[in-house]
Amino acid sequence: MTRILVLLALLVLALPAAAQSPAAAPPPAAPAMAPTAAPNAVEAALPGITAGHAAALGAGMFVGAMAGSALINGGAVAALVGAAAGLTIGHWYWTERPDETD
């Protein structure tokens, strides 16, 4: 009970600080032709992630979390372990699958 009260007290102290906003300065005017991020800059930031790779990672993470929760008798730790395993399997499948264009 003491832990819960201490946690709530810390949250009450943090809420006013989170609610403060910076000085009311007008937002800077956007130029007429705002530059967009070049595709090369995006590709440099995420070199090996494609839409299919992200889908494989997400599907593996979801199925792993569900299987971990079911097989290890539920709980957040079980879901976390299953999600990590599913993420690993999804990444392995995406990197080792045969490419149709070869």
Secondary structure as UniProt FT lines:
FT   HELIX           2..19
FT   HELIX           39..45
FT   TURN            47..48
FT   HELIX           51..71
FT   TURN            72..73
FT   HELIX           76..96
FT   TURN            100..101
//
